[in-house]
Amino acid sequence: MSRKTARGSEFFEIPSGRVEIRWDGALATLYFNGIESSCTNVDDPTSLEFEYMQHATCALDCVIDEAAPVRALHLGGAGCTLPLAWSYLRPKSKQTAVEIDPDLPGLVRRVFDLPKSPALSIRIGDGREVMSSFRDSTFNVIVRDTFANGQVPAHLATLECAKIAREKLKDGGLYILNCAHGGGSDARAEIAAISEVFGQVMSIQDPKVGRSGRRGNVIVIGYVGADYPVEDLDRALRRLPLPARVTHGVNLTKWCAGTSALRDADIGYKETGAS
């Protein structure tokens, strides 16, 4: 996968839009219709540039031994940066990425030399519908990293969607959500939904983002159980190049006070096949 040090962009026209892969040495940042979607280090796929992917990896490492294989579902494919990293960090894992755009996966597979199925399967479709199709208690971890025009699709942020994720996770499993906050987005509604379903809930965010002072990412983690090692996660986050902290318990409840979970009825969503 190595590439000589270089700068510049490659452009690919697919039926659904324009893909730009912007190179900076070994770093390949994928833009889809002008929106930054992922960043892959082709010389070292385990080196994750996006902080939220580092946070997700730390969260998983705290409950499943490092290098142990996992069964993972990724809602949102793009460049498949995180599943690629985990395929190196956790050999023999079986991962599924869901991408709604039918033309993107083939291109990404060619450019980034992704693992083949069953190490990494890519399914085309709506993330919620594909997630619903799996048997209960299938996954160790589900990562939702799905955006449309900078916003999380509403039907992937409801209480009912969180319940589906909970059903598909094994005991001790994690539901990790990359949420937008600020600028018209409110991650606290997602935390409210996750809190109704999961035994333990945490968030990771920049304090300025948490105060809605600026737009940014909030990572929300739902744990199937009540004994997640929060202190271990906090230590792992503080060792990162850009240290982060966990918000949980009373502090998380206080931050989300007065915020209600979004429900399917609020957005007029019905499950496929529902009457």
Salt bridges, closest charged atoms under 4 A:
GLU13 OE2 - ARG18 NE 2.84
GLU20 OE2 - ARG22 NE 2.97
ASP24 OD1 - ARG7 NH1 3.15
ASP61 OD1 - ARG90 NH2 2.82
ASP126 OD1 - HIS155 NE2 2.64
ASP136 OD1 - LYS168 NZ 2.96
ASP186 OD1 - HIS181 ND1 3.63
ASP186 OD1 - ARG188 NE 2.97
GLU190 OE1 - ARG144 NH1 2.51
GLU196 OE1 - ARG263 NH2 3.50
ASP206 OD2 - ARG214 NH2 2.97
ASP232 OD1 - ARG235 NH2 2.34
ASP234 OD2 - ARG238 NE 3.28
ASP234 OD2 - ARG245 NH2 2.98
ASP264 OD2 - ARG128 NH2 2.61
GLU271 OE2 - ARG128 NH2 2.59
